[in-house]
Amino acid sequence: MTPGERGGADERAWAHPDDLEPIRDALIEWYEADHREFPWRRTDDPYAILVSEVMSQQTQLGRVEDAWEEFLERWPTTADLAAADRADVVGFWTGHSLGYNNRAKYLHESARQVEEEYDGEFPQTPEGLQELMGVGPYTANAVASFAFNNGNAVVDTNVKRVTYRAFDVPDDDAAFEEAANDLMPAGRSRVWNNSIMELGGVVCTQAPRCDDAGCPWREWCDAYATGDFTAPDVPTQPSFEGSRRQFRGRVIGTLREYDELEIDALGHRIRVDYAPDGEYGREWLEGLLRDLERDGLVELERGDENEGPIARLRR
């Protein structure tokens, strides 16, 4: 993969791997094997999903769960919500600290629209769902995906962080939109959007948990290879120039070119001031290589007493 130029979009916003199928399969298999069991993931009722999406816009998912269940117990259908007194709906919203009261008003109005303008049936496309009061592109895609398996890619903060780190997607809304839709397999928006959002929610967090959470994209991830886990919502790391993560990237890039190298030959290729017995010599480089070996990126074959180890990429 040739990384894109971070910080701005060009005609093609990102340079993706030639074969996306293994990437897609790895993520979906990881998600289906184990994921957080939120109750709205066990329904395809568009009303219940809309309520969960609106509630979660400003509230942690753990707190949303109880409020969502209480809300649906009180107003189980769009007909029930449309018939409710708006003051009661707003009072519920305030009482559960669910953010701006306007969202409760919009939800109430959208229920009235479904009943009066759509004969009680939700639109099934992102474009149709955006006709409902207060439903923007993100929420429309989410409801179309999770209720009807008929959405485009959902692009939230988690998805931006994942695609920025994994595939060097530029920090640009159009670039994120393009990358997310390119990655999503046709006809699988329900499982795909759940999967990539879960990846950002539990693994590729602001402080990433690549190994201990078993990230399925380590094989392809640019950040994992270089050690640079900066992201749009993560504070900029210390200067990259001269940093340990810069030399991790140089080691990976050099071994991709040469397949394997004796440690001193590798050292001279990754920094001009390399000296076997110097400050940045064998001891420093072996420490760097041991880190990469623990991360599963490099293999070290121990040499004899007159030669340093041989380093090669793990295949």
C-alpha positions in Angstrom: 0.0 0.0 0.0 1.2 3.5 -0.8 0.2 5.8 2.0 -1.9 8.8 1.2 -0.7 12.3 2.0 -2.1 13.1 5.4 -3.8 16.5 5.9 -5.6 16.9 2.6 -7.6 15.1 0.0 -6.6 14.6 -3.6 -8.6 13.1 -6.5 -8.4 9.7 -4.9 -8.6 10.3 -1.2 -6.8 7.1 -0.1 -4.6 4.4 -1.6 -6.1 1.1 -0.5 -4.6 -2.4 -0.7 -5.3 -4.3 -4.0 -7.3 -7.1 -2.3 -9.8 -5.9 0.2 -11.5 -9.3 0.8 -9.1 -10.6 3.4 -9.4 -7.3 5.3 -13.2 -7.5 5.2 -13.3 -11.1 6.2 -10.9 -10.7 9.1 -13.0 -7.9 10.6 -16.3 -9.6 10.2 -15.1 -12.9 11.6 -13.5 -11.1 14.6 -16.8 -9.3 15.3 -19.0 -12.3 14.9 -16.8 -14.3 17.3 -17.2 -11.9 20.1 -18.7 -8.4 20.6 -20.5 -6.2 23.1 -24.2 -7.3 23.5 -26.2 -4.1 23.4 -29.9 -4.8 23.2 -30.4 -2.7 20.1 -28.0 -5.0 18.3 -30.6 -7.8 18.8 -33.4 -6.1 16.9 -34.1 -4.9 13.4 -37.0 -2.6 14.5 -36.2 0.8 12.9 -38.0 2.6 15.6 -36.0 1.0 18.4 -32.8 1.6 16.5 -33.7 5.2 15.8 -34.3 5.7 19.6 -30.9 4.1 20.4 -29.1 6.3 17.8 -30.6 9.5 19.0 -29.9 8.7 22.7 -26.3 7.7 22.1 -25.3 10.9 20.4 -24.3 12.5 23.6 -24.4 9.7 26.2 -22.1 6.8 27.0 -23.6 3.6 25.8 -23.6 2.0 29.3 -26.1 4.7 30.5 -28.1 4.6 27.2 -29.1 0.9 27.8 -31.3 1.5 30.8 -32.9 4.7 29.3 -33.5 3.0 26.0 -35.3 0.0 27.6 -37.4 2.4 29.8 -38.3 4.6 26.9 -39.5 1.7 24.8 -41.4 0.2 27.7 -43.3 3.5 28.0 -43.7 4.2 24.3 -43.2 0.9 22.5 -44.2 2.0 19.0 -44.2 5.1 16.8 -47.9 5.3 17.3 -47.5 5.4 21.1 -44.8 8.1 20.9 -46.7 10.2 18.4 -49.8 10.2 20.7 -47.7 11.1 23.7 -47.6 14.6 25.2 -44.4 16.2 24.0 -43.8 17.6 27.5 -43.7 14.1 28.9 -41.1 13.0 26.2 -38.9 16.0 27.0 -39.3 15.3 30.7 -38.1 11.8 30.3 -35.1 13.1 28.3 -34.2 15.6 30.9 -34.7 13.1 33.8 -32.3 10.7 32.2 -29.7 13.3 31.3 -29.8 12.4 27.6 -28.4 15.7 26.2 -30.2 18.5 24.3 -33.9 18.5 24.7 -34.3 19.3 21.0 -33.5 15.7 20.3 -36.5 14.5 22.3 -38.7 17.0 20.3 -37.3 15.8 17.0 -37.8 12.1 18.0 -41.4 12.9 18.9 -42.0 14.7 15.6 -40.4 12.0 13.6 -42.7 9.4 15.1 -45.7 11.7 14.1 -44.3 11.8 10.6 -44.0 8.0 10.3 -47.6 7.6 11.5 -49.1 10.4 9.4 -47.0 10.7 6.3 -45.7 7.1 5.9 -48.7 5.0 7.2 -46.7 3.8 10.1 -43.9 2.3 8.0 -40.3 3.7 8.2 -38.5 4.7 5.0 -35.9 2.1 4.2 -33.1 4.2 2.5 -30.7 6.7 4.0 -32.2 9.4 1.6 -35.8 8.6 2.8 -34.9 8.5 6.4 -33.4 12.0 6.2 -36.9 13.3 5.5 -37.7 12.6 9.2 -37.3 15.5 11.6 -33.8 15.7 13.1 -32.4 12.7 11.2 -29.1 13.6 9.5 -26.9 11.6 7.2 -25.1 9.7 10.0 -28.3 8.6 11.8 -30.1 7.8 8.5 -27.2 5.5 7.5 -27.2 3.9 10.9 -30.9 3.1 10.8 -30.9 2.0 7.2 -27.9 -0.3 8.0 -29.0 -1.8 11.3 -32.7 -2.1 10.5 -32.8 -2.8 6.8 -29.2 -3.8 5.9 -29.5 -1.0 3.3 -27.1 1.7 4.4 -23.9 3.3 3.3 -20.9 3.3 5.5 -21.4 4.9 8.9 -18.6 7.3 9.6 -18.2 8.3 13.3 -15.2 9.2 15.4 -14.3 5.6 15.9 -14.4 4.8 12.1 -12.2 7.9 11.4 -9.7 6.8 14.0 -9.5 3.3 12.6 -9.2 4.2 9.0 -6.7 7.0 9.7 -4.4 4.6 11.6 -4.8 1.5 9.6 -4.7 2.8 6.1 -3.2 6.3 6.4 -6.5 7.9 5.3 -6.1 11.7 5.3 -7.8 13.7 8.0 -10.5 15.0 5.7 -14.3 14.2 5.8 -14.5 13.4 2.1 -11.5 11.0 2.4 -13.0 9.2 5.4 -16.3 8.9 3.6 -14.7 7.4 0.5 -12.5 5.0 2.5 -15.3 3.8 4.6 -17.5 3.1 1.6 -14.7 1.4 -0.3 -14.0 -0.9 2.6 -17.6 -1.9 3.2 -18.6 -5.1 1.3 -21.7 -4.7 -0.9 -25.0 -5.8 0.8 -23.5 -6.2 4.3 -23.9 -2.8 5.8 -25.5 -4.2 9.0 -22.7 -6.4 10.1 -19.9 -4.2 8.6 -20.9 -1.0 10.3 -21.3 -2.8 13.6 -17.9 -4.5 13.1 -15.8 -1.4 12.3 -17.5 0.7 15.0 -16.8 -2.1 17.5 -13.2 -2.2 16.4 -12.8 1.5 17.2 -14.8 1.2 20.4 -12.9 -1.6 22.1 -9.6 -2.1 20.3 -8.4 0.9 18.3 -9.3 3.3 21.1 -7.4 6.5 21.8 -4.9 4.3 23.7 -4.8 1.3 21.3 -5.1 -2.3 22.5 -3.8 -4.0 19.4 -2.3 -7.1 20.9 -4.2 -7.7 24.1 -7.6 -7.2 22.4 -6.5 -9.2 19.3 -7.0 -6.6 16.6 -7.8 -8.4 13.3 -6.2 -5.7 11.2 -2.6 -5.8 12.6 -1.4 -7.5 9.5 -2.4 -4.5 7.3 -2.2 -1.6 9.8 0.2 1.2 9.1 0.1 2.5 12.7 0.9 -1.0 14.0 3.9 -1.3 11.7 5.3 2.2 12.5 4.2 2.7 16.1 2.6 6.0 15.2 -0.9 5.9 16.7 -1.7 9.5 16.2 -5.3 10.0 15.1 -7.7 12.9 14.5 -9.1 12.7 18.1 -5.8 11.8 19.7 -3.3 14.5 20.8 -0.3 14.7 18.5 2.6 12.6 19.7 6.1 14.0 20.3 8.2 14.8 17.3 8.3 11.9 14.8 11.8 12.9 13.5 14.4 10.9 15.4 11.8 9.0 17.5 11.7 5.3 18.2 8.6 4.9 16.1 10.3 6.5 13.2 13.1 3.8 13.3 10.5 1.1 13.8 9.1 2.2 10.5 12.5 2.3 8.9 13.3 -1.2 10.0 10.0 -2.5 8.5 10.5 -0.6 5.3 14.1 -1.8 4.9 13.3 -5.5 5.6 10.5 -5.3 3.1 13.1 -4.3 0.5 15.9 -6.8 1.5 13.9 -9.6 3.1 16.6 -10.3 5.7 19.7 -8.5 6.9 22.5 -9.0 9.5 22.0 -6.6 12.3 24.9 -4.3 11.5 24.0 -4.1 7.8 20.4 -3.2 8.9 21.7 -0.6 11.3 23.7 1.2 8.6 20.7 1.3 6.4 18.3 2.9 8.9 20.5 5.6 10.4 23.6 7.4 9.3 25.1 7.6 12.8 24.9 3.8 13.4 28.1 2.4 15.0 28.1 -1.2 16.4 29.7 -0.1 19.6 28.3 3.4 19.8 25.3 5.0 21.5 23.1 4.0 18.6 24.7 0.6 17.9 23.9 -3.0 18.3 22.5 -2.8 21.8 20.1 0.0 20.8 19.1 -1.8 17.6 18.6 -5.2 19.2 16.3 -3.5 21.7 14.3 -2.1 18.9 14.2 -5.4 17.1 13.1 -7.3 20.2 10.1 -4.9 20.5 9.2 -5.6 16.9 9.7 -9.3 17.5 7.3 -9.2 20.5 4.8 -7.4 18.3 4.9 -10.2 15.8 6.4 -8.1 13.0 10.0 -9.3 12.9 11.9 -12.6 13.4 15.4 -12.7 14.8 17.7 -15.6 14.1 20.6 -15.5 16.6 24.1 -15.5 15.0 27.3 -16.9 16.3 29.6 -14.9 18.7 31.2 -13.1 15.8 28.0 -12.1 14.1 24.9 -10.3 15.2 21.4 -11.6 14.7 19.8 -11.9 11.3 16.5 -9.9 11.1 13.7 -10.7 8.8 10.0 -9.8 8.4 7.6 -12.2 9.8 5.4 -13.6 7.0 
